[in-house]
Amino acid sequence: MRKALLTGVALGIGLLFAASANAQVKIGLGGPITGPNASFGKQLVDGAEQAVADINAAGGILGQKVELLKGDDVSDPKQGVSVANKFVGDGAKFVVGHFNSGVTIPASDVYAENGVLVISPAATNPKYTERKLWNTFRVCGRDDQQGVVAADYIAANFKGKKIAMVHDKTPYGQGLAEETRKSLAKHGIKPVLFEGINVGEKDFSALVTKIKTTDADLVYWGGLQTEAGLIVRQMRDQGVKAPMMGADGITSDEFATIGGPGVIGTLMTFPPDPRKRPEAKKVVDAYNAKGINPEAYTLYTYAAFQVIKEAAEKAKSLDPKKVAAEIHKGGKFNTVIGELSFDKKGDITRPDYVMYTWKKVGDKITYVQND
C-alpha cells in the first residue's frame, strides 16, 4: 500500500513537471497578412516570428514557451474584430497588432472586454490610446506628433508655395492629414486643396486634374502605399511634377514598385531607421542571413514582443492586467528600437519622427533618411 502510494505521488509530481514544461503562453499577431497591404503584414509576421524564436531559445517568458497565433485582418475593421474574437476564443492573453488604426481601434475594444493586453507596432491615430482603456499600448508614435514634423518641414522648405492635401478617408489617413493641416495652420499655411479618395480606387485622373488646376508645388498624402504609388504614377503621366510627401504609411519598397521612377523625390516622415540602431545589429544580422530586409515595422513588431516579455518578468506574472500595470509604471524597456518607456495612456515617451527622401540607390529606389 505504501509502495503504491509513493508510486502515485511520484507519478503526480512527474505529471506536474511535465505540464509545467509543456505550458505555453499564447500571443496573437493581428495584421493584413493578405490583401492590398500584405507587404506591411509581412513586416509584422517577420518581426513576430523572429522575436518568438529568440524568446523561446532563451527559455520563453517566465519559463513558458511562446505559441504564436496569427490572424489575417486584411486591413478591414470587421475582419479585425473577427480576428480579435478568435484570439480570445483560442486563449491568447496578449496580442501584437494590428497595423491599421481603423482596425486596431475596434479590435482593442474586444481585447479590453476580454482581459487581453494589446501592443500595436504601427497604429498611429491618437484615438487608439486616448480612450483610457487599461490594455492599449503602442511602440510607435502618434499622428499629432508626425503632423508637427511634416508641417515644420513644409514651412521651412516650401515657404510661399502651394500645398495640396489628399487622404484616403480612413482613421489613419484622414486623421494624419487633419493633424498635419492643423500644424500647418499654426505656420499660417492654408492648403489649396484638401481632398479625400476611397481605398481601392485605381483611376485618379479626376484628382490629378484638380491638383493641376491648383498648380500645387507639393502634394501631401495621408494614406498607404498602394494608392500613393498609383497617384504619383498618374501625376507624372499627366505632367504634374510636384513631389509627394507621405508618412509612415508608405514605408514599404512596394511604394516604388507601384509608383515607378516618379516616386524619386518623395518626402516621408518616419522614425530614425531602426535597422541602424546598435541594439538591433544582432537581430538585423539574423534577418539578413535569411535574406529578409527588416524594414519599417519589422523591428517595431519585434520590440513589442520584447516589451511583453520584460514587463511580464518585472511583474512576475502572465496576468495581462498585472503586465499592463507594470508597463504603465513608466519604467524602461530595452528593445531593438532602443530604450522605451510608456505614459499612462500607453504611448511611448520618445516621439522621434524625422524626414526621409525616396532616392535611387544603385539599381533600387528606396527611402533614405535625410542628413
Buried (B, 14 or more C-beta within 10 A) or exposed (E): EEEEEEEEEEEEEEEEEEEEEEBBBBBBBBBBBEBBBBBBBBBBBBBBBBBBEBBBEEEBBBEBBBBBBBBBBBBBBEBBBBBBBBBBEEEBBBBBBBBBBBBBBBBBBBBBEBBBBBBBBBBBBBBBBEEEBEBBBBBBBBBBBBBBBBBBBBBEEBEEEBBBBBBBBBBBBBBBBBBBBEBBEEEEBEBBBBBBBEBEBEEBEEBBEBBBEBEBBBBBBBBBBBBBBBBBBBBBEEEBEBBBBBBBBBBBBBBBEBBBEBBBBBBBBBBBBBBEBEBBEEBBEBBEEEEBBBBBBBBBBBBBBBBBBBBBBBBEBBBBBBBBBBBBEEEEBEBBBBEBEBEEBBBBEBBEBBBBBBBEEEEEBBBEBEE
